[in-house]
């Protein structure tokens, strides 16, 4: 019972969860030659939806770049996304914590949708979100990831400025009644959730075995990796939005430091794979990278969650994040259209270059240089946290509650 409590009732230490995610993402790269990513698949889904309505997107330059052949269930990236949703849902059900939640302020739905559009557009402009252009991009030794990381942080700063304004927050809604209501019959009925979660897990395991037995090994690997990532982001409450946003609001740097540790682990394992023949996935470093990072950081704060946070919160039953997800798809698809139709590629991308740090600095220089930069990020985050705590005084409980409410909205 204590083991069940620790695994499914208590959230995991973010350092442990993100470290495992970093290790798993490196192994996934070594096995498949691809990386943990989601917004590329969101863009393809947007293209498929347009195809359902008779729009031919096959000649769009962006879809020729990222590919649109097949369906989500025939692509490894598709099963990464599906697996993340399923993995998160299973742990949520087993922990008996699924509940449909509608924001008390209905304006949050529109705000989340707008934030999702901006974040989706920015992510695909930069050719990746907090995963492919950040968490799994840095271990690929792609310089564009550092540009994206820095500009994302700046974007979240301005996002915090907006969401803390009165016109954005609106009038507070006061609820009458006890702060500690008695357990209702509806809550008691949710004890069936662990059984449903177990059934989902068995069905999903059956699907993985089917892929293995029919020779679709890569799809099976993607299923396993996706589910593992989903479990880790939900149990560790991994959210890149909070990693940056908390720095600006309360100075809290736990998530920021944990992400640095997770990437450091991934860097070392990925480096070994690359030195043994795996091909690093290097993305374009261009003005689009910086602008995309700014838009992405700004959008995820308005939305209340990044791609990882959005996915597990949607599985918790939070309606807001289904709306945010829809906004992500709309924004990503709009960028795919504008890539060639509106001249975005020629204006912001074409003059960029793919900068591989291993080629620029040499293998050992890139490895130790990247480790040094991640260590500097960790130390800077730690200094920032202490600055808030001791240099500027402990923030009021009101400010902490604002951060908590924004995160859980």
C-alpha positions as CSV (number, residue, x, y, z in Angstrom):
1,X,0.0,0.0,0.0
2,X,2.9,2.4,0.8
3,X,4.5,1.6,-2.6
4,X,1.2,2.3,-4.3
5,X,0.9,5.6,-2.4
6,X,4.4,6.7,-3.4
7,X,4.0,5.7,-7.1
8,X,0.5,6.7,-7.8
9,X,-0.7,9.1,-5.1
10,X,2.3,11.2,-4.6
11,X,4.0,13.2,-7.4
12,X,7.5,12.2,-8.1
13,X,10.6,14.3,-7.4
14,X,11.1,16.3,-10.6
15,X,14.8,15.7,-10.7
16,X,14.2,11.9,-10.9
17,X,11.3,12.2,-13.4
18,X,13.2,14.5,-15.8
19,X,16.4,12.6,-15.4
20,X,14.7,9.4,-16.5
21,X,13.0,11.3,-19.3
22,X,16.5,12.6,-20.5
23,X,17.8,9.0,-20.4
24,X,14.8,7.6,-22.2
25,X,14.9,10.3,-24.9
26,X,18.6,9.6,-25.6
27,X,17.9,5.8,-25.9
28,X,14.9,6.6,-28.1
29,X,17.2,8.5,-30.4
30,X,19.8,5.8,-30.4
31,X,17.2,3.1,-31.4
32,X,15.1,5.1,-33.9
33,X,17.3,7.9,-35.1
34,X,14.5,10.4,-34.3
35,X,13.8,12.5,-31.2
36,X,11.0,13.0,-28.7
37,X,8.8,15.7,-30.3
38,X,5.1,16.5,-30.6
39,X,4.3,19.8,-32.5
40,X,5.5,18.4,-35.8
41,X,2.7,15.8,-35.4
42,X,0.3,18.5,-34.4
43,X,1.1,20.2,-37.7
44,X,0.5,17.1,-39.7
45,X,-2.8,16.5,-37.9
46,X,-3.8,20.1,-39.0
47,X,-2.8,19.1,-42.6
48,X,-4.9,16.0,-42.4
49,X,-7.9,17.9,-41.1
50,X,-7.6,20.3,-44.1
51,X,-7.4,17.3,-46.4
52,X,-10.7,16.0,-45.0
53,X,-12.2,19.3,-46.1
54,X,-10.8,18.9,-49.6
55,X,-7.7,21.1,-49.3
56,X,-4.6,19.8,-51.0
57,X,-1.7,20.5,-48.7
58,X,0.7,18.0,-50.3
59,X,2.4,20.8,-52.3
60,X,2.8,23.1,-49.3
61,X,6.6,23.6,-48.8
62,X,6.3,23.0,-45.1
63,X,4.7,19.7,-45.4
64,X,7.3,18.7,-48.0
65,X,9.8,19.5,-45.3
66,X,8.2,17.6,-42.4
67,X,6.3,15.0,-44.4
68,X,2.6,14.3,-44.3
69,X,2.5,10.8,-45.7
70,X,0.4,8.2,-43.8
71,X,-1.6,8.9,-40.6
72,X,-0.7,9.4,-36.9
73,X,-1.2,5.6,-36.3
74,X,1.3,4.7,-39.1
75,X,4.0,7.2,-37.9
76,X,6.4,6.9,-34.9
77,X,5.8,10.6,-34.1
78,X,2.1,9.9,-34.1
79,X,2.5,7.1,-31.5
80,X,4.8,9.2,-29.4
81,X,1.9,11.7,-29.1
82,X,-0.7,9.0,-28.6
83,X,1.5,7.2,-26.1
84,X,2.1,10.3,-24.1
85,X,-1.7,10.9,-23.8
86,X,-2.3,7.2,-22.9
87,X,0.5,7.0,-20.5
88,X,-0.6,10.1,-18.6
89,X,-4.2,9.0,-18.6
90,X,-3.3,5.6,-17.2
91,X,-1.4,7.0,-14.2
92,X,-4.1,9.6,-13.6
93,X,-6.8,6.9,-13.6
94,X,-4.8,4.6,-11.4
95,X,-4.2,7.5,-9.0
96,X,-8.0,8.1,-9.0
97,X,-7.5,11.7,-9.9
98,X,-9.4,12.1,-13.2
99,X,-12.1,14.8,-13.0
100,X,-13.7,17.0,-15.6
101,X,-12.8,20.6,-14.8
102,X,-14.2,23.7,-16.5
103,X,-12.5,27.0,-15.7
104,X,-14.7,29.2,-13.5
105,X,-13.8,32.2,-15.7
106,X,-15.0,31.2,-19.1
107,X,-12.7,33.9,-20.6
108,X,-9.9,31.5,-19.8
109,X,-11.1,29.2,-22.7
110,X,-10.6,32.0,-25.2
111,X,-7.3,33.1,-23.6
112,X,-6.1,29.5,-23.7
113,X,-7.0,29.2,-27.3
114,X,-5.2,32.4,-28.2
115,X,-2.2,31.3,-26.2
116,X,-2.2,27.9,-27.9
117,X,-2.3,29.5,-31.4
118,X,0.6,31.8,-30.6
119,X,2.6,28.9,-29.0
120,X,1.9,26.5,-31.9
121,X,2.8,29.1,-34.5
122,X,6.0,30.0,-32.7
123,X,7.0,26.4,-32.1
124,X,6.8,25.5,-35.8
125,X,8.4,28.7,-36.9
126,X,11.4,27.6,-34.8
127,X,11.0,24.0,-36.1
128,X,10.4,22.6,-32.7
129,X,8.7,23.2,-29.3
130,X,10.1,22.8,-25.8
131,X,11.1,19.2,-26.8
132,X,12.6,19.1,-30.3
133,X,14.0,22.7,-30.2
134,X,15.0,22.5,-26.5
135,X,15.0,19.4,-24.4
136,X,16.0,17.0,-27.1
137,X,17.6,19.7,-29.3
138,X,20.4,20.6,-27.0
139,X,21.6,17.0,-26.7
140,X,21.8,16.9,-30.5
141,X,24.4,19.7,-30.3
142,X,22.2,21.9,-32.5
143,X,23.1,25.6,-31.8
144,X,19.5,26.6,-32.7
145,X,18.3,25.1,-29.4
146,X,20.3,27.6,-27.4
147,X,18.8,30.5,-29.3
148,X,15.3,29.0,-28.8
149,X,15.9,28.4,-25.1
150,X,17.1,32.0,-24.4
151,X,14.3,33.6,-26.4
152,X,11.7,31.3,-24.9
153,X,12.7,32.5,-21.5
154,X,12.4,36.2,-22.6
155,X,9.0,35.4,-24.1
156,X,7.7,33.9,-20.9
157,X,8.9,37.1,-19.0
158,X,6.6,39.2,-21.2
159,X,3.9,36.6,-20.9
160,X,4.0,36.9,-17.2
161,X,3.7,40.7,-17.5
162,X,0.5,40.3,-19.5
163,X,-1.2,37.6,-17.4
164,X,-0.6,39.6,-14.2
165,X,-2.6,42.6,-15.5
166,X,-6.1,43.2,-14.2
167,X,-7.7,43.2,-17.7
168,X,-6.3,39.7,-18.3
169,X,-7.2,38.2,-14.9
170,X,-10.7,39.8,-14.9
171,X,-12.8,40.0,-11.7
172,X,-12.1,37.3,-9.1
173,X,-14.9,34.8,-8.6
174,X,-15.7,34.1,-4.9
175,X,-17.2,30.8,-4.0
176,X,-19.4,30.4,-0.9
177,X,-19.1,27.4,1.3
178,X,-16.5,25.5,3.2
179,X,-12.9,25.3,2.0
180,X,-12.8,21.6,3.0
181,X,-16.1,20.1,1.7
182,X,-17.1,16.6,2.7
183,X,-16.4,13.7,0.4
184,X,-19.4,13.4,-1.9
185,X,-20.9,10.3,-3.5
186,X,-19.6,11.4,-6.9
187,X,-16.0,11.4,-5.5
188,X,-16.6,8.0,-3.9
189,X,-17.7,6.6,-7.2
190,X,-14.4,7.6,-8.8
191,X,-12.8,4.6,-7.1
192,X,-13.6,2.7,-10.3
193,X,-10.9,4.7,-12.0
194,X,-7.9,2.5,-11.1
195,X,-9.7,-0.5,-12.6
196,X,-10.3,1.4,-15.9
197,X,-6.7,2.5,-15.8
198,X,-5.6,-1.1,-15.5
199,X,-7.8,-2.1,-18.4
200,X,-6.3,0.7,-20.6
201,X,-2.8,-0.4,-19.6
202,X,-3.5,-4.0,-20.6
203,X,-5.1,-3.0,-23.9
204,X,-2.1,-0.8,-24.7
205,X,0.3,-3.6,-23.8
206,X,-1.6,-5.8,-26.2
207,X,-1.2,-3.2,-29.0
208,X,2.6,-3.0,-28.3
209,X,2.8,-6.8,-28.6
210,X,0.8,-6.7,-31.8
211,X,3.3,-4.3,-33.4
212,X,6.2,-6.5,-32.3
213,X,4.7,-9.7,-33.7
214,X,3.7,-8.1,-37.0
215,X,7.2,-6.7,-37.6
216,X,6.4,-3.1,-36.9
217,X,9.2,-2.8,-34.4
218,X,9.7,1.0,-34.6
219,X,6.0,1.6,-34.0
220,X,6.2,-0.7,-30.9
221,X,9.2,1.3,-29.7
222,X,7.4,4.6,-30.2
223,X,4.4,3.2,-28.3
224,X,6.6,2.2,-25.3
225,X,8.6,5.5,-25.4
226,X,5.5,7.6,-25.7
227,X,3.7,6.0,-22.8
228,X,6.9,6.2,-20.7
229,X,7.2,9.9,-21.5
230,X,3.5,10.4,-20.6
231,X,3.9,8.7,-17.3
232,X,7.0,10.7,-16.5
233,X,5.5,14.2,-17.4
234,X,2.4,13.4,-15.4
235,X,4.0,11.9,-12.3
236,X,6.8,14.5,-12.3
237,X,4.4,17.3,-13.3
238,X,6.9,18.4,-15.9
239,X,6.0,21.7,-17.4
240,X,8.5,24.0,-19.2
241,X,6.1,26.9,-18.7
242,X,6.4,26.7,-15.0
243,X,10.1,26.2,-15.3
244,X,10.4,29.7,-16.7
245,X,7.3,31.4,-15.3
246,X,8.1,30.5,-11.7
247,X,11.4,32.2,-12.1
248,X,9.7,35.5,-12.9
249,X,6.8,35.2,-10.4
250,X,8.2,33.6,-7.3
251,X,11.9,32.9,-8.0
252,X,11.3,29.1,-7.7
253,X,13.8,27.3,-9.8
254,X,13.3,23.6,-9.0
255,X,11.8,22.8,-12.4
256,X,14.4,24.9,-14.2
257,X,17.3,23.1,-12.5
258,X,15.7,19.7,-12.9
259,X,15.4,20.3,-16.7
260,X,19.1,21.2,-16.8
261,X,20.0,18.0,-15.0
262,X,17.8,15.9,-17.3
263,X,19.4,17.4,-20.4
264,X,22.9,16.9,-19.1
265,X,22.2,13.2,-18.8
266,X,20.7,13.1,-22.3
267,X,23.7,15.0,-23.7
268,X,26.2,12.4,-22.5
269,X,24.3,9.4,-23.8
270,X,23.4,11.1,-27.1
271,X,27.0,12.0,-27.6
272,X,28.0,8.4,-27.3
273,X,25.4,7.4,-29.9
274,X,26.6,10.2,-32.3
275,X,30.2,9.2,-31.9
276,X,29.2,5.6,-32.8
277,X,27.5,6.5,-36.1
278,X,24.1,8.0,-35.2
279,X,23.3,11.1,-37.2
280,X,22.7,14.3,-35.2
281,X,19.5,16.1,-36.1
282,X,20.6,19.7,-36.6
283,X,18.0,22.4,-37.2
284,X,18.3,25.8,-38.9
285,X,19.6,28.7,-36.7
286,X,18.0,31.8,-38.2
287,X,15.9,34.8,-37.2
288,X,12.9,32.4,-37.3
289,X,14.4,30.6,-34.3
290,X,14.6,33.7,-32.2
291,X,11.2,35.0,-33.2
292,X,9.7,31.5,-32.8
293,X,11.1,31.2,-29.3
294,X,9.7,34.6,-28.3
295,X,6.3,33.7,-29.6
296,X,6.4,30.2,-28.0
297,X,7.4,31.5,-24.6
298,X,4.8,34.3,-24.7
299,X,2.1,31.9,-25.9
300,X,2.6,29.1,-23.4
301,X,2.3,31.6,-20.5
302,X,-1.0,32.9,-21.9
303,X,-2.2,29.4,-22.4
304,X,-1.1,28.3,-19.0
305,X,1.0,25.3,-20.2
306,X,3.5,24.1,-22.7
307,X,3.1,21.0,-24.9
308,X,4.1,18.6,-22.1
309,X,2.0,20.3,-19.4
310,X,-0.9,20.8,-21.7
311,X,-1.0,17.0,-22.6
312,X,-1.1,15.6,-19.1
313,X,-3.5,18.3,-17.8
314,X,-5.8,17.5,-20.7
315,X,-5.8,13.9,-19.6
316,X,-6.7,15.0,-16.0
317,X,-9.9,16.3,-17.4
318,X,-9.1,20.0,-17.6
319,X,-11.2,21.2,-20.5
320,X,-9.0,24.3,-20.9
321,X,-6.1,22.3,-22.1
322,X,-8.1,20.6,-24.8
323,X,-8.9,24.1,-26.1
324,X,-5.1,25.0,-25.8
325,X,-4.3,21.9,-27.8
326,X,-6.8,22.9,-30.5
327,X,-5.1,26.3,-30.6
328,X,-1.7,24.7,-31.0
329,X,-2.9,22.8,-34.0
330,X,-4.4,25.9,-35.5
331,X,-1.3,27.9,-35.0
332,X,1.0,25.2,-36.3
333,X,-1.1,24.8,-39.4
334,X,-1.2,28.5,-40.0
335,X,2.6,28.6,-39.9
336,X,2.7,25.7,-42.4
337,X,0.5,27.8,-44.8
338,X,2.5,31.0,-44.3
339,X,5.9,29.2,-44.8
340,X,5.7,29.6,-48.6
341,X,2.3,31.3,-49.2
342,X,3.2,34.3,-47.1
343,X,7.0,34.3,-47.7
344,X,7.9,33.4,-44.1
345,X,10.7,31.0,-45.3
346,X,12.3,33.6,-47.5
347,X,12.1,36.4,-45.0
348,X,13.1,34.6,-41.8
349,X,14.6,31.2,-42.5
350,X,16.4,31.1,-45.9
351,X,19.6,32.9,-44.9
352,X,20.0,30.8,-41.7
353,X,22.4,27.9,-41.3
354,X,22.5,24.6,-39.6
355,X,25.2,24.9,-36.9
356,X,26.4,21.6,-35.5
357,X,28.5,22.3,-32.3
358,X,30.4,19.1,-32.8
359,X,31.6,20.3,-36.2
360,X,32.3,23.8,-34.9
361,X,34.0,22.9,-31.6
362,X,35.2,19.4,-32.2
363,X,33.7,16.3,-30.3
364,X,35.2,16.9,-26.9
365,X,34.8,20.7,-27.1
366,X,31.1,20.3,-27.9
367,X,30.6,17.8,-25.2
368,X,32.3,19.7,-22.4
369,X,31.2,23.0,-23.7
370,X,27.5,21.9,-23.6
371,X,27.9,20.4,-20.2
372,X,29.5,23.7,-19.0
373,X,26.6,25.7,-20.4
374,X,24.1,23.5,-18.7
375,X,26.0,23.7,-15.5
376,X,26.0,27.5,-15.8
377,X,22.2,27.4,-16.4
378,X,21.8,25.3,-13.2
379,X,24.0,27.7,-11.2
380,X,22.3,30.8,-12.6
381,X,18.9,29.3,-11.8
382,X,20.1,28.5,-8.3
383,X,21.4,32.1,-7.8
384,X,18.2,33.6,-9.1
385,X,16.2,31.5,-6.6
386,X,18.4,32.6,-3.7
387,X,18.2,36.3,-4.9
388,X,14.4,36.1,-4.6
389,X,14.4,34.4,-1.3
390,X,17.1,36.3,0.5
391,X,18.1,39.3,-1.7
392,X,14.5,40.6,-2.3
393,X,12.7,39.0,0.6
394,X,10.3,36.2,0.6
395,X,7.4,36.8,-1.7
396,X,4.0,37.1,-0.1
397,X,1.6,34.2,0.1
398,X,-0.7,36.1,-2.3
399,X,2.0,36.1,-5.0
400,X,2.6,32.3,-4.5
401,X,-1.1,31.7,-4.8
402,X,-1.3,33.6,-8.1
403,X,1.5,31.4,-9.4
404,X,-0.3,28.2,-8.2
405,X,-3.7,29.3,-9.7
406,X,-2.0,30.2,-13.0
407,X,-0.4,26.8,-13.2
408,X,-3.5,24.9,-12.4
409,X,-6.0,27.1,-14.3
